[in-house]
Amino acid sequence: MEGKSTWAKLRWPIKVFIIAIPIIGIGYWASETGKLDAIGTKSEESHTEEQHTTPTASKDAKKSKSAAGKTAERRSFNYTPEKPVDGEMKGVVEVGASGFNSFVINYDKEKRWEIVSKDFGKSFVYEGMATTADIRQGLKDYIGAMFDKGVKSRNVHFVISSGAQKEPKTATIVAELKKMGYIVNLVTAEQEGKYALKSVLPPTYNENSFVVDIGSGNTKISWMEGNTIKSLEGPGAKYYEKDMKDDAVYASIKALAEKIPAGKREICFIIGGVPFELAKEVRDGQERYTVLNEPAQYKSDKVKIKSGLNIYKAIKDVTNCDTFVFDWDANFTIGFLLSMKL
C-alpha cells in the first residue's frame, strides 16, 4: 500500500511532463520558423490600426479645417495710437450729403485723441423731420446727448461737408443751427481731404502711405509731401445721380490716383460711407482697424456700393496697393477738430 501510494503521488507530475513536452516543442518550432512573430505582428498591427484610425481622420479633419481657415483667412493691421493725457471732450456733427454723423473725442494738447462716442447715419430731413420745429427739436436732442458725455457747449461744432453744400435740403438745417447760436463750418473738398488725413493717417506712416475718403458727393485722395498735405477731388459714390457712367468715373479716379507718389503707395488708409459698408462684412469683433478685401471679392445689389467699388478698384488698379485699412474711429470732421487749438 505504501509503494502504491507513492506511485500514485508521482503519476500525475509525470503525466503533466509528458503532455508538456509536445507543447513546448510546437512552440519552439513556431518561434524558429517565424510563425509566432507573424501572428504577434498581425495582432499588433490590427491593434495599432484600430488605435490610429480615429486620430488620422481627426488629423485630416484638422487639415481640412486649416485649409478652410486659410481660405477664409483675413489680414489684420496692428497699430495702437497713443492715448491722450489730460485731454478735453470735444464734439462734432457732420452734416453730409446722405445724413448726419456725430463724434465725441477726448483730445489733448499734443493732438493725441481717442473716440468717446460715434453715431453714424442720423438724419432729420432725410427721415421725414422736414419742418423747422422737427429739425430744431432733433438738433437739441442730438446736442443734448453730447452734453451728457461731458462736452461743453463751446466745444460742440457743426461741419457741412462739401457734398452736402450742394444739397438744397441742408439749407434748412444750417438756418436752424444759426438760430440756435451755433457756428456752422462750411468746408471745401480740398479741406475735407486734408482733415481726413489728419484724423486717419498715423504719423509713423507719413512716408509710405496715402489716404482716401469716398464720400457720397465726392472722393478725396491725400498724402503728405514734406510738411504739406496734398489733396485731390474726384467723383463720389453717388455719381450715378449725376448721370455719370462707370467707365468715365473709373478713368477720372484713375487719373487722380496716378498722381500719388510711388513711394506713398504701400498702405492706403480709407474712410467714407462705402468703405464703412465694405469693412462691416469682414470686421473681426470690435477691432479699430479692418483691412478690406479685394474689390472683386465684394458683391452687392446696391447701386451706391457698386459705384463705390468702381472707385475703389480704380485706385487699387493704378497704385497696386494691396493694403486698404479702414479706421472705425476716423472721420474728416475729427481732423477738423484736430486742426483747432485747445
Residue, then its C-alpha position, 0 to 999 in steps of 0.5 A: m500500500e505504501g509503494k502504491s501510494t507513492w506511485a500514485k503521488l508521482r503519476w500525475p507530475i509525470k503525466v503533466f511532463i509528458i503532455a508538456i513536452p509536445i507543447i513546448g516543442i510546437g512552440y519552439w518550432a513556431s518561434e524558429t520558423g517565424k510563425l509566432d512573430a507573424i501572428g504577434t505582428k498581425s495582432e499588433e498591427s490590427h491593434t495599432e490600426e484600430q488605435h490610429t484610425t480615429p486620430t488620422a481622420s481627426k488629423d485630416a479633419k484638422k487639415s481640412k479645417s486649416a485649409a478652410g481657415k486659410t481660405a477664409e483667412r483675413r489680414s489684420f493691421n496692428y497699430t495702437p495710437e497713443k492715448p491722450v493725457d489730460g485731454e478735453m471732450k470735444g464734439v462734432v456733427e457732420v452734416g453730409a450729403s446722405g445724413f448726419n454723423s456725430f463724434v465725441i473725442n477726448y483730445d489733448k494738447e499734443k493732438r493725441w485723441e481717442i473716440v468717446s462716442k460715434d453715431f453714424g447715419k442720423s438724419f432729420v430731413y432725410e427721415g421725414m423731420a422736414t419742418t423747422a420745429d422737427i429739425r430744431q427739436g432733433l438738433k437739441d436732442y442730438i446736442g443734448a446727448m453730447f452734453d451728457k458725455g461731458v462736452k461743453s457747449r463751446n466745444v460742440h461744432f457743426v461741419i457741412s461737408s462739401g457734398a452736402q453744400k450742394e444739397p438744397k435740403t441742408a439749407t434748412i438745417v444750417a438756418e436752424l443751427k444759426k438760430m440756435g447760436y451755433i457756428v456752422n463750418l462750411v468746408t471745401a473738398e480740398q479741406e475735407g481731404k486734408y482733415a481726413l488725413k489728419s484724423v486717419l493717417p498715423p504719423t509713423y506712416n507719413e512716408n509710405s502711405f496715402v489716404v482716401d475718403i469716398g464720400s457720397g458727393n465726392t472722393k478725396i485722395s491725400w498724402m503728405e509731401g514734406n510738411t504739406i498735405k496734398s489733396l485731390e477731388g474726384p467723383g463720389a459714390k453717388y455719381y450715378e445721380k449725376d448721370m455719370k457712367d462707370d467707365a468715365v468715373y473709373a478713368s477720372i479716379k484713375a487719373l487722380a490716383e496716378k498722381i500719388p507718389a510711388g513711394k506713398r503707395e504701400i498702405c492706403f488708409i480709407i474712410g467714407g460711407v462705402p468703405f464703412e459698408l465694405a469693412k462691416e462684412v469682414r470686421d473681426g469683433q470690435e477691432r479699430y482697424t479692418v483691412l478690406n478685401e479685394p474689390a472683386q471679392y465684394k458683391s452687392d445689389k446696391v447701386k451706391i456700393k457698386s459705384g463705390l467699388n468702381i472707385y475703389k478698384a480704380i485706385k487699387d488698379v493704378t497704385n497696386c496697393d494691396t493694403f486698404v485699412f479702414d479706421w472705425d474711429a476716423n472721420f474728416t470732421i475729427g481732423f477738423l477738430l484736430s486742426m483747432k487749438l485747445 
